[in-house]
Amino acid sequence: MLLAVALTTLAVRLHSNSAFAGAALYSLLSFGENLAGIVLYWTSLETSLGAIARLKTFNDTVKPEDRDGESIIPPEHWPTRGVVELKGVSATYSSEHDEGSTTRLASHNIHLTINSGEKVAICGRTGSGKSSFIALLLKLLDPTSTTAEDIVIDGQLLQHINRSELRQRIIAVPQETVFLPDGSTFQANLDVSEEATREECEAVLTAVGLWEFVQDRGGLDAGMNASTFSSGQRQLMSLGRALIRRSIRQRKHATGAEHGGILLLDEVSSSVDQETERVMQHTIKTEFKNYTVIAVAHRLDMVMDFDKVVVMDTGKIVEIGVPAVLAQEAGSKFGDLVRARNE
Ligand SMILES: Nc1ncnc2c1ncn2[C@@H]1O[C@H](COP(=O)(O)OP(=O)(O)OP(=O)(O)O)[C@@H](O)[C@H]1O
């Protein structure tokens, strides 16, 4: 089982170039129990393939034994407000496998405050550092130098927080969806931590428009074959997982009051048609209305009604503003991206 999961995730990684795509297995890793085994399996891989080298870089950042033992478990329901502060954060990838250079700048002196419940889009050209920004928030990538207050989420310094705990508290939807080995049930694939009820699974699949699809294939207990999913259906399952996590968090919240949190999205609608994108947007807006949402987006129409857009270039923030306003502004970098897309 462990080997199969590792191979599945590895196969996904080999098809990808993005930093955060390495975190496609985030949704599996974040549940902890198989993490040590998967990491051990990976680190034993010896190959000179570039993709594996990148995988190893990602790997190096998640070794639990290095840092988690001494790090802090945040308060029980953290983060409930979803205030994110970055105070001059820089990060590099070590590229010992790249010829000619030793480090590669992914984030450069990032100063940014994201307020509670804000919906923020991260935009920019390919390789501008969008996914790396998300990777920083999940501690998949570490800041190069750390002053004591580099990244703070709801008053907690990220550098002190236990990595696996962090990845259980922040909900993230990666660009690529990693499934359990073929034959695992729809329910197991949707609810990886096995904490949701069948009713919750059905409600979530209905919300993302996959309930009929699952029923046609034998229902929640039927074995699933991921290769029969389209890319868009894979992304909908990923969003479904995020909704399940939100439900579970909400249920565990002592007061029962609606609380917030943080949702990270990396190009989640890159493979869906306009109608499906509309469903996804609606679901994110309604189900995560109290959450701070940080979304990497190439499809700029999806983020036009967000509160804020952050435009990145060569690892730096080069513009921050309201998307609908910037889109109309001559000389705006976001406006340039929109105009380039429209052409
Ligand atoms: N694992 C890695 N190892 C080394 N360099 C990396 C790694 N991941 C990304 N980079 C480099 O870091 C820089 C920022 O990459 P990042 O993936 O954050 O950009 P992006 O804006 O998300 O790109 P895209 O839109 O193509 O997904 C790029 O120069 C990229 O080549």
The ligand as a MOL file (V3000), in Angstrom:
LIG
                    3D

  0  0  0     0  0            999 V3000
M  V30 BEGIN CTAB
M  V30 COUNTS 31 33 0 0 0
M  V30 BEGIN ATOM
M  V30 1 N 11.8560 22.5690 -6.8900 0
M  V30 2 C 12.5220 23.5530 -7.4840 0
M  V30 3 N 13.8600 23.5440 -7.5460 0
M  V30 4 C 14.5530 24.5600 -8.1250 0
M  V30 5 N 13.9670 25.6400 -8.6660 0
M  V30 6 C 12.6170 25.6990 -8.6440 0
M  V30 7 C 11.8240 24.6600 -8.0650 0
M  V30 8 N 10.5170 25.0030 -8.2060 0
M  V30 9 C 10.5040 26.1940 -8.8320 0
M  V30 10 N 11.7530 26.6120 -9.0920 0
M  V30 11 C 12.1470 27.8940 -9.7210 0
M  V30 12 O 11.6930 28.9520 -8.8750 0
M  V30 13 C 11.1600 30.0150 -9.6440 0
M  V30 14 C 9.6990 30.2630 -9.2400 0
M  V30 15 O 8.9470 29.0890 -9.5810 0
M  V30 16 P 7.4010 28.9550 -9.2320 0
M  V30 17 O 7.0010 27.5380 -9.5170 0
M  V30 18 O 7.1590 29.4830 -7.8880 0
M  V30 19 O 6.7740 29.9400 -10.3170 0
M  V30 20 P 5.2590 30.0690 -10.7930 0
M  V30 21 O 5.0000 31.5210 -10.9520 0
M  V30 22 O 4.3620 29.3200 -9.8800 0
M  V30 23 O 5.3190 29.3620 -12.2120 0
M  V30 24 P 4.1420 28.6270 -13.0450 0
M  V30 25 O 3.1360 29.6730 -13.4010 0
M  V30 26 O 4.8650 28.1260 -14.2420 0
M  V30 27 O 3.5920 27.5260 -12.1850 0
M  V30 28 C 11.3230 29.6080 -11.1040 0
M  V30 29 O 12.5120 30.2110 -11.5660 0
M  V30 30 C 11.4680 28.1110 -11.0560 0
M  V30 31 O 12.2580 27.6420 -12.1110 0
M  V30 END ATOM
M  V30 BEGIN BOND
M  V30 1 1 1 2
M  V30 2 1 2 3
M  V30 3 2 2 7
M  V30 4 2 3 4
M  V30 5 1 4 5
M  V30 6 2 5 6
M  V30 7 1 6 7
M  V30 8 1 6 10
M  V30 9 1 7 8
M  V30 10 2 8 9
M  V30 11 1 9 10
M  V30 12 1 10 11
M  V30 13 1 11 12
M  V30 14 1 11 30
M  V30 15 1 12 13
M  V30 16 1 13 14
M  V30 17 1 13 28
M  V30 18 1 14 15
M  V30 19 1 15 16
M  V30 20 2 16 17
M  V30 21 1 16 18
M  V30 22 1 16 19
M  V30 23 1 19 20
M  V30 24 2 20 21
M  V30 25 1 20 22
M  V30 26 1 20 23
M  V30 27 1 23 24
M  V30 28 2 24 25
M  V30 29 1 24 26
M  V30 30 1 24 27
M  V30 31 1 28 29
M  V30 32 1 28 30
M  V30 33 1 30 31
M  V30 END BOND
M  V30 END CTAB
M  END
